[in-house]
């Protein structure tokens, strides 16, 4: 999705071509590196399902980002600690398909950080080894381990339209399983269904209540509603003047306080600027977190859609 038809079309129209200037010659905005709060870890792009609008095109066959291992993760964990990070976030693909996920989360938690795992809560997460691993981490570390489960909508029909028939029921069962294990839970939904925020939160609140799930749908940290990521839609470029017009501080953007660790198939691990953009070379920042501690030019539609105009962040 990051380098799909939508981006090609925008670039053919003269947008998002130059890191320094927008189509009309204005100075392109950048996000300064303020500090490291969250180190994101992509555990690999393999996933048990294939969603219609996956930003990273994860699937049962997409292994272009390979499984990261615990030994590969440990030097970056040490570097993140030295830089003052407070959180390690694990994303994919489906993180529970990586056999080292629980060990990596445990290492982060033992180091005193919090750990956030983004999961679809389907069969890989419900395997006995994964389930017992989560229970063990909950017993050791309590709510410093958090699981964020993807439920695109509060109804099965709309969720299944994105993720496949029957996926809602399986994910809901997984969510209830994690709740029974005492895990600290949140849910990630999407705002693409023509509902306003109040309607969406009311729908999720009814769902959570009917299944006795301990999730407060009114809390934006417990129910995270992500903006539309429609690649076909046009989106404006962000200039330096936009900070004043939008009354935004660029230090509030996700890439001002986070970086993501990836491992491309056949290559050594590296650090990229953003969880949403892994295939654009200009967002590849180096082999270490220290090398990646620099400003990021907002030269991609996702910078505009998701972060600046959408006001969203993957981090807790």
N, C-alpha and C positions, 0 to 999 in steps of 0.2 A: 504493500500500500504506500510506503514512504516514497517509492520511486515509480508510482503507477501512472495511469493515463491522466489523472487529474493534474499532477505536478508537471507532466510533460506538456499538457495543454497550457497551463499557466506560464511556463517558461517560454513556450512558443509565442505567447502574447507579450513577452517582454518582462514578465514578473519573476522575481526570485532568481535572477541571473547573476547578480554581482553582490559580493559580500559587503561592499562598502556603500553602494548606492542603490536606491529603488529605481523603478522604471522611469519616474519623472525627474531623476537626478537628485532627489533628496538624500540626505545622509541616513543610511540605514541604522536602525536602533540596534543596540547590543545589550546583553545582560552581563553586568560585571560579576566576577567571582567574588562573593562576599565572604563566604566561609563554607565549610563542608558540614552539613547537618545530616544528610542521608547518603549513604552509598547504596545504590541499587545494584543488584546482581541478577543478570539474566542467566537463568539456569539452563537455557537451551530453547530453541524454537519448536521442538517437537511437542505436540499436544494430542490429546486423545480425541479431540473434535476439530472441526474446521468451521469457524464462524464466518458469516457472510461479509462482515466488515472488520475483520481483525487488522489492526493497524500494523502488525508485524508479520502477517500472513502465516501464522502458526498453523500446523496441521499434523496429521499422523506421519507425513513423509518429509516435512520441511526440517532438515537438520543443518541448515546453513550456519546457525549458531549452535555449536556443539555443547554437550553437557560440560559444565564447569565442575571441577573436582575440589574436594576439601584442601589438598595441598596447594592447588593453584589459588584458592581463595585466601588462604592464611596470610600471605605477605600483604595483600590489599587490606585485610582486616587490621593488621598491625599499623599500616600507613594511615588508615582511616581513624584509628584511635589516636595516633600522634597528631592528627589534624583537628581533633576535637569533635568528631562525628558523634551523634547520639543515637543513630538508627541505621540498621541494615534492612533494606527491602528486597524481597525475592520475587521475581516475576519470570515469565516465560513467553511463549509456551505454557505448559502446565508444570509448575515447579515440582509437584509430587511425582513426576515421571523421572526426575533425577534422583538416583539412589543416594547421593550425598547431601540432599537438601536438609534432612533432619540434623546431620552432623554439622553442616555449615551454620544452621540456625543456632544450634547448641553452642558452637564456638563464639558466635556473636553475643549470645546471652551470657555466657560465662565471662566474657570480657567486660560485662557491665552495660552493654548496649541493649536497646530494644530491637525486636525483630518483627517485621511485618511480612506476611506471606500472602501473595495474591493467588487465588485458586478458584477453579470452577467447582470444587467440592464434589467432583464426580468420581468415577471408579478408581483412578490412580490414587486419589486422596483417601479413599476408603479401604485400600488394601490393608491387610493386618499389620504389615511392617510400618506403613505410614501412620495408620491410626494409633498404634501403640507408641510410636515415636512422638507424636503430638501429645498424647496423654502424659508421657514421661516428661516432656518439656514443660507442660502445664504444671505438673507436680513440682518440678524443680524451680521454675522461674515465674509462675503465676501469669499475671496479665502483661508482663513485659513481652510475651509472645502474643501477637495478634494475627488473626486470620481474616482476610477480606475476601468474601465470596461474591462472585459475579452472578447477579440475577438481573438481567437486562430490563425486565419489567416485572410488575407484581402479578401478572397473569401468565398462565402457561402458554397461551396462544401466541402472544407477542414475543416472549422469551424464546419459544421454540422456533419461531420464524427466523430468528437470528442464529440459533445454535443447533437446530435439528430437533425433529420430533421426539418427544419424550425426555428431552434434556432437562426441562424444568423440574419434573418429578424427581429425577435422579439428583440434581443439584440440591433441591429442597431436602431430600433425605440425608444428603451429606451434611448440609448445614445443621440439621437436627442432630446428627451424629456428633459433630464437633461440639454442639451446645451441651450434649449429654456428657462429653468429656471435660466440660468446664472451661473450654477455650474462650478467650476474649474474642468476640466476633464483631465484624461490621459487614456491610453489604455494599456492593457497587452496582448502581443502576445507570440507565442512560436516559437522556432527555430528548428523545427523538420521536415521541409518540403523540405529539400534539397536546400534551397535558402541561399545565403550569406546575410550578414547584409544589404548591400546596396540595394540588390534586394527586401528584405523584407520591408525596409523603403520606397522604391519607390512605392511598391504596396499599402502600407497603406496610403501614401501621396495622391495617386490617389483616393483612397476610401474617405478619409477625404475631399478632394477638391470637389468631385462629390456630396457630401451631405452637403457641407457648414459647416463642423464641425471645430471649432476653435482649432485644435490640430496640433502642429508642429511635424511631423513624424521624423524629423531629431534631435529632442531634446530627449536624452535618458531618461529624467525625464517625458516626456509626452507620449512617446511610449517606454514601457519597454519590451524588448525581453528576455524571460526567456530561459535558456538552457534546453536541453532534460533531462527528468527524467526517462529514460528507465530502469525499474527495472530489466529487463532481461539481461542487459549489465553488463559486469565485470567492476570494477572500482578499482583503486589502493588505498591502505591505505595511510594515510598522517602521515609521521614521522616528528620528530623535524628537521631533515635535509632538509625537503622539503621547509621550509621557505627560506633558502639560495638558493636552487636550483631554486625555482620558483620566487625568488625575491619578496616575499610577506611578509607583516607585519600581524601577526595574530590579531592585534588590529583592522584591517580593516574588519574582519568578522562580520557578522550580530550578532552572539551570543556574541560578545564582547561588544555590545552596546544596545542590546534589550533582552526582555524577553516576554513570552506570558502567559496570564491569561486564564485558562480553568476551566470548571466545569464538572467533570465526572458525569454521571447519578447516582443519589443517594448519591453523596458525596459533601463535601464542596469545594469551589474554591481552586485552587492550581496554582503554577507557574512552567512552564516548560521552557527549554532553547531555544526552537526553534519553529517557526511556522510550520515547516515541519515534526516534530517528536513529536507525542503526546502519542504514545502507548509503547514506550520503557522506562522501569522504570529508567534506568540510566540517563535519561534526565529530570526526575522529581526532582525539586530542592527545594521545600518547600512550606509552606503555605503563606509566605510573600515575598515581593521583597527583603527585607533585607537578608532573608535566601538564596535567589537565587543569590545573588551578589558574585558569585565565578566562578572559571575557569570551562570550559567545555571541557572534553576529546572528541576528534573528532572520536568517535567510532561508526560511522554509514555511510553507503554508501552515503546518502544525503549530509553529510559533505564534502565528496570528490567531488561528481558529481556537486552539485549545488553551493556550496559556494567557495571552494578552487580552483578547476579546472574550474568550470563554471563561477566564478567571479560574481555571482549574489547576490542580496539582495532584500528582500521583501519591505524594507523600502524605503521611498522617499529620 
